[in-house]
Amino acid sequence: MADSILLIDDETQFLATMAKRLRKRGFLVREAGSGLEGLRELEVEPADVVVLDVGMPGMDGIQVLREIKLRFPQVQVLMLTGHADMEVAISGMAMGAFDYLMKPVELDVLVGKIREACSRSRKAGERRGLE
């Protein structure tokens, strides 16, 4: 079964381009244009990995990460930002983000991180199945 990815980003062009490129690499990709939309998507169908933009209007990436970790703790979250904000990175990592990448991110780097996160997500699911 292909790994499922949820992209959450308010930049529609980035979202469409990244979704297309990840689908070509064999991932099942869904898109959300805001944090609230992303949380609704996770309620409907969980994802292995969420690729989450930090800087969004309304509910920002840190708030979305907090909600994901509360409601869907098995989901791995990769945070993306266009700004070199190490405080946000440290905060996100402390809250359970899998990793933090700077935009523009090289596709091969992102794909590698997504695969690592999917592997961790599967292992977490297997552990839950044993409990």
C-alpha positions as CSV (number, residue, x, y, z in Angstrom):
1,M,0.0,0.0,0.0
2,A,1.3,3.5,-0.9
3,D,2.2,5.9,1.9
4,S,-0.5,8.6,2.4
5,I,0.6,12.2,2.6
6,L,-1.4,15.3,3.5
7,L,0.0,18.6,2.4
8,I,-1.2,21.6,4.3
9,D,-0.1,25.0,2.8
10,D,-1.9,28.2,2.0
11,E,0.2,28.8,-1.1
12,T,-2.0,27.1,-3.8
13,Q,0.7,27.0,-6.5
14,F,3.2,25.3,-4.2
15,L,0.5,22.9,-3.0
16,A,-0.5,21.9,-6.5
17,T,3.1,21.5,-7.8
18,M,4.3,19.6,-4.7
19,A,1.2,17.3,-4.8
20,K,1.8,16.5,-8.5
21,R,5.5,15.8,-7.9
22,L,4.9,13.5,-4.9
23,R,2.2,11.6,-6.7
24,K,4.7,10.9,-9.5
25,R,6.9,9.3,-6.8
26,G,4.1,6.9,-5.8
27,F,2.6,8.6,-2.8
28,L,-1.1,9.0,-2.1
29,V,-1.4,12.7,-1.7
30,R,-4.3,14.9,-0.4
31,E,-4.2,18.7,-0.2
32,A,-5.5,21.2,2.3
33,G,-5.2,25.0,1.9
34,S,-5.5,25.8,5.6
35,G,-4.8,24.3,9.0
36,L,-8.5,23.8,9.8
37,E,-9.1,22.2,6.4
38,G,-6.1,19.9,7.1
39,L,-7.5,18.9,10.5
40,R,-10.9,18.1,8.9
41,E,-9.1,16.0,6.3
42,L,-7.4,14.0,9.0
43,E,-10.7,13.4,10.8
44,V,-12.1,11.9,7.5
45,E,-9.1,9.8,6.7
46,P,-5.8,9.6,8.6
47,A,-2.5,10.1,6.8
48,D,0.9,8.6,7.5
49,V,2.7,11.9,7.2
50,V,1.6,15.6,7.2
51,V,3.8,18.1,5.4
52,L,2.8,21.3,7.1
53,D,3.6,24.9,6.3
54,V,4.5,26.9,9.4
55,G,3.5,30.4,8.2
56,M,-0.2,30.4,7.4
57,P,-2.9,33.0,8.1
58,G,-5.5,32.1,10.7
59,M,-4.3,28.9,12.4
60,D,-0.5,28.8,12.0
61,G,1.6,25.6,11.6
62,I,2.5,25.4,15.3
63,Q,-1.2,25.5,16.3
64,V,-2.0,22.9,13.7
65,L,0.9,20.7,14.9
66,R,-0.4,21.0,18.5
67,E,-3.8,19.8,17.4
68,I,-2.5,17.0,15.3
69,K,-0.3,15.7,18.1
70,L,-3.3,15.9,20.5
71,R,-5.8,14.2,18.2
72,F,-3.7,12.0,15.9
73,P,-0.5,11.3,17.8
74,Q,0.6,8.5,15.4
75,V,0.8,11.0,12.4
76,Q,4.3,12.2,11.7
77,V,4.6,15.9,10.8
78,L,7.2,17.5,8.6
79,M,7.2,21.3,9.0
80,L,8.1,23.6,6.1
81,T,8.8,27.3,6.3
82,G,10.0,30.0,4.1
83,H,11.6,31.9,7.0
84,A,14.8,31.0,8.9
85,D,13.1,30.9,12.3
86,M,15.0,28.6,14.5
87,E,12.7,29.3,17.5
88,V,9.8,28.0,15.6
89,A,11.8,24.9,14.5
90,I,12.9,24.2,18.1
91,S,9.3,24.7,19.3
92,G,7.9,22.4,16.6
93,M,10.5,19.7,17.3
94,A,9.8,19.9,21.1
95,M,6.1,19.4,20.3
96,G,6.7,16.3,18.4
97,A,7.4,17.3,14.8
98,F,9.4,14.7,12.9
99,D,11.6,17.3,11.2
100,Y,11.8,20.8,9.9
101,L,12.8,21.9,6.4
102,M,13.3,25.3,4.8
103,K,11.5,26.4,1.6
104,P,12.3,26.1,-1.1
105,V,13.0,22.5,-0.3
106,E,14.7,20.1,-2.8
107,L,12.3,17.4,-3.8
108,D,14.8,14.6,-3.2
109,V,15.4,15.9,0.4
110,L,11.7,16.2,1.0
111,V,11.0,12.7,-0.4
112,G,13.7,11.2,1.8
113,K,12.3,12.8,4.9
114,I,8.8,11.7,4.0
115,R,10.0,8.1,3.6
116,E,11.8,8.2,7.0
117,A,8.6,9.7,8.6
118,C,6.4,7.0,6.9
119,S,8.7,4.3,8.3
120,R,8.4,5.7,11.8
121,S,4.6,6.0,11.4
122,R,4.3,2.3,10.3
123,K,6.5,1.3,13.3
124,A,4.2,3.2,15.7
125,G,1.2,1.5,14.1
126,E,2.8,-1.9,14.6
127,R,3.5,-1.1,18.2
128,R,-0.1,-0.1,18.8
129,G,-1.3,-3.3,17.2
130,L,0.8,-5.3,19.8
131,E,-0.6,-3.5,22.8
